[in-house]
Amino acid sequence: MLKNKGQDIIIALKNRYKDGYRFDNSKYWKEYYIQKLKGNNLGREKRYAKFLTSLVGKKSKVLDVATGYGFLPLEMIKLGLNVTCCDVFEDMIRTAKKYFTDNGYSIKIVKSDVVNLPFGKDSFELLTAVSILEHLTLSESSKFFIPSVRKIVKKGGYVLIHVPVKSVVTRFKKFYRIFIKGDVPRWAIDDDGDVTHKIWFSAEDYFDILLNFGLNPKYITFNFVRSNEKLIWIKFLNALMSLFDGKFYKIENGQMNLFQKFMAKFVVSCAFVCKN
């Protein structure tokens, strides 16, 4: 399987746990984004944008890191937020610019790695990081990314961290996709085949990690189906939990309650809204 992927994948596998190593997997991500667009699966981004706007207010300054296609930034701009984007890969920057132009908007986008954000202190009221943490080692996040985030977001501002999570569903799905369906390689970190993923934790673990990083999770939302999910049985199982999908639940007393911990066992991803 690795030979079919080419020498670049082999090199990426050997180096993916090295701090600062960035393998350009733009082709993989673009295929994922295209599937989202084909299915018009932007409900999650719309919910995130609406909730975040209610927290910080219209015209607030927002930074979206590792923008990719630009789904969430565009939805935030539609609601009146003043959004700046950044991405390190040229192909993703071109793709985001085209996506915004095709939808009748312009985009402010800076070329930058997330571990070295070129913005001044207290520049933003909100920072959004969707599916970024899993591409960094914990040392990269603790030494570079999170300190930079805490510096450029105003005190009392908010940070959204969206991550794929290890749960009952995703562990089962990983086993199924590797050993039965065979469409995910054995070297995969999680239930996805993205070679750039470096970590995979449960929602509870991520909650503790964010606390240790100095962020204060105030809300959590659960996602029970991937936006480009193709496996029918996964869709069916998670549809049983769909009444809770997309709602933001307040975290009281600095810890997840029993209901939130139970729900987290069945998700494919979640997002924490943290106060700086």
C-alpha positions in Angstrom: 0.0 0.0 0.0 2.8 2.4 0.9 4.6 1.8 -2.5 1.4 2.7 -4.3 1.2 6.0 -2.3 4.8 6.9 -3.3 8.0 7.7 -1.6 6.7 11.0 -0.2 4.2 9.1 2.0 7.0 6.9 3.3 9.0 10.0 4.2 6.0 11.6 5.9 5.4 8.5 8.0 9.0 8.5 9.2 8.8 12.2 10.1 5.3 12.8 11.3 6.1 12.9 15.0 8.9 15.4 14.6 8.2 18.9 15.9 8.0 21.4 13.0 7.6 18.7 10.3 4.9 19.7 7.8 3.9 17.4 5.0 1.7 19.1 2.4 -1.3 16.9 2.2 -3.4 19.5 0.3 -4.6 16.9 -2.3 -6.1 14.7 0.4 -7.8 17.6 2.2 -9.2 19.0 -1.1 -10.9 15.7 -1.9 -12.5 15.8 1.6 -13.7 19.3 1.1 -15.1 18.5 -2.4 -17.2 15.7 -0.9 -18.5 18.2 1.7 -19.5 20.6 -1.0 -21.2 17.9 -3.1 -23.3 16.9 -0.2 -23.9 20.5 0.9 -22.7 19.5 4.3 -22.1 22.9 5.8 -24.7 22.7 8.7 -21.9 22.3 11.2 -20.1 25.4 10.1 -23.3 27.4 10.1 -24.1 26.3 13.7 -20.6 27.2 14.8 -20.7 30.6 13.2 -24.1 31.4 14.7 -23.1 30.4 18.2 -19.7 32.2 18.1 -21.3 35.4 16.8 -23.7 35.3 19.7 -20.7 35.2 22.1 -18.5 37.9 20.6 -20.9 40.1 18.7 -21.0 41.3 15.1 -17.9 43.1 13.7 -15.6 41.4 16.2 -12.2 40.6 14.9 -11.7 36.9 14.3 -8.7 34.8 13.2 -9.2 31.4 11.5 -6.1 29.3 11.5 -5.2 26.6 8.9 -8.2 27.8 6.9 -8.2 25.2 4.2 -11.2 25.6 2.0 -12.6 28.4 4.2 -16.1 27.0 5.1 -16.3 28.3 8.6 -14.7 31.7 7.9 -17.2 32.4 5.1 -20.1 31.5 7.3 -18.8 33.9 10.0 -18.3 36.7 7.5 -21.9 36.3 6.3 -23.0 37.0 9.9 -20.9 40.2 10.1 -17.7 39.1 11.8 -14.4 40.7 10.7 -12.4 37.5 9.7 -8.7 37.1 8.9 -7.5 33.7 7.7 -4.1 32.0 7.6 -2.7 28.9 6.1 0.8 27.6 5.4 0.1 25.8 2.1 -0.1 27.8 -1.2 -2.5 25.4 -2.7 -5.0 25.8 0.2 -4.6 29.6 0.0 -5.5 29.6 -3.7 -8.4 27.2 -3.0 -9.8 29.4 -0.2 -9.5 32.5 -2.3 -11.4 30.9 -5.2 -14.1 29.6 -2.8 -14.7 33.0 -1.4 -14.7 34.7 -4.8 -17.1 32.1 -6.2 -19.5 33.0 -3.3 -19.2 36.7 -3.9 -16.8 37.6 -1.0 -13.2 38.6 -0.6 -10.8 37.1 1.9 -8.0 38.4 4.0 -5.5 35.5 4.2 -2.0 35.4 5.5 0.6 32.7 4.8 1.6 31.3 8.1 2.2 28.2 10.1 0.0 27.8 13.1 3.0 27.5 15.4 4.3 30.9 14.4 1.4 33.2 14.0 2.5 36.7 12.9 0.0 38.8 14.8 0.3 41.2 17.7 -0.9 41.0 21.3 -4.7 41.3 21.8 -5.4 41.4 18.0 -8.6 39.3 18.1 -11.7 38.7 20.1 -12.0 35.2 18.7 -9.8 32.5 17.2 -11.1 29.4 15.5 -9.0 26.3 15.0 -11.0 23.5 13.2 -9.2 20.1 12.9 -5.8 21.6 13.7 -4.7 20.1 17.0 -4.4 16.6 15.6 -1.8 17.8 13.1 0.5 18.9 15.9 2.5 17.1 18.5 1.6 17.9 22.1 4.9 19.7 22.5 4.3 21.8 19.4 0.9 22.8 20.8 2.1 23.5 24.4 5.3 25.3 23.4 4.3 27.3 20.3 0.7 27.1 19.2 -1.3 27.7 22.4 1.1 30.4 23.8 0.7 32.2 20.5 -3.1 31.8 20.6 -3.3 33.1 24.2 -1.1 36.1 23.2 -3.1 37.3 20.1 -6.6 36.7 21.6 -7.7 39.4 24.0 -8.2 38.4 27.6 -11.8 37.4 28.0 -11.9 36.5 24.3 -12.8 33.0 23.0 -11.0 30.2 21.2 -12.8 27.4 19.4 -10.9 24.1 19.2 -12.5 21.4 17.0 -11.0 17.9 17.1 -11.8 14.4 15.9 -12.0 12.2 18.9 -11.3 8.6 20.0 -14.7 7.1 21.1 -16.6 3.8 21.1 -17.8 4.6 17.6 -14.5 5.8 16.1 -12.5 2.9 17.6 -15.0 0.4 16.1 -14.9 2.3 12.8 -11.1 2.3 12.7 -11.1 -1.5 13.1 -13.8 -1.9 10.5 -12.0 0.3 7.9 -8.6 -1.3 8.5 -9.4 -5.0 8.8 -12.7 -5.4 7.0 -13.3 -2.7 4.4 -9.6 -2.2 3.9 -9.8 1.5 2.8 -7.7 2.8 5.7 -4.0 1.8 6.1 -2.7 0.1 9.2 -0.5 3.1 10.0 -3.5 5.4 10.5 -3.5 7.2 13.8 -7.3 7.3 13.9 -10.3 6.2 11.8 -9.0 8.4 8.9 -6.2 7.9 6.5 -4.5 11.3 6.9 -0.8 10.8 7.2 -0.4 14.2 8.9 -2.4 13.3 12.0 -0.1 13.0 15.0 -2.4 12.5 18.0 -5.8 11.0 18.8 -7.5 11.4 22.2 -10.9 11.1 23.8 -13.0 14.2 24.4 -12.3 14.0 28.1 -8.6 13.8 27.4 -8.8 16.8 25.2 -10.7 18.7 27.9 -7.8 18.0 30.3 -5.2 18.9 27.7 -6.8 22.3 27.1 -6.9 23.0 30.8 -3.3 22.1 31.1 -2.5 24.4 28.2 -4.1 27.3 30.2 -7.3 27.5 28.2 -10.7 27.4 30.0 -13.3 25.3 28.2 -16.7 26.9 28.7 -18.9 25.1 26.1 -18.8 21.8 24.3 -20.6 20.6 21.2 -20.8 17.1 19.9 -20.8 15.8 16.3 -22.0 12.3 15.7 -21.5 11.9 12.0 -18.6 13.1 9.9 -19.6 15.8 7.4 -18.5 13.5 4.5 -19.5 10.1 6.1 -20.1 7.3 3.6 -20.6 4.3 5.9 -24.4 3.7 6.1 -24.3 1.8 9.4 -22.3 4.5 11.1 -24.9 7.0 9.9 -27.7 4.9 11.3 -26.0 4.3 14.7 -25.2 7.9 15.2 -28.6 9.1 13.9 -29.9 7.7 17.2 -28.0 10.5 19.0 -28.8 13.2 16.4 -31.1 15.1 18.8 -27.9 16.2 20.6 -25.8 16.9 17.5 -24.8 20.6 17.1 -26.0 22.0 20.4 -23.5 23.8 22.6 -23.6 22.7 26.2 -22.3 24.9 29.0 -19.5 23.4 31.1 -20.1 24.3 34.7 -17.6 24.3 37.6 -14.6 23.7 35.4 -15.4 20.1 34.5 -17.5 18.0 32.1 -20.7 16.7 33.8 -21.8 13.0 33.6 -24.2 13.7 30.7 -21.4 15.3 28.6 -19.0 12.5 29.4 -21.6 9.9 28.3 -22.3 11.8 25.1 -18.6 12.1 24.3 -18.3 8.3 24.2 -20.3 8.1 20.9 -19.0 11.1 18.9 -16.8 11.3 15.9 -15.6 14.9 16.8 -16.3 17.7 19.2 -15.6 21.3 19.6 -14.6 23.2 22.8 -15.2 26.9 23.1 -12.6 28.2 25.6 -12.3 31.5 27.3 -8.8 33.1 27.2 
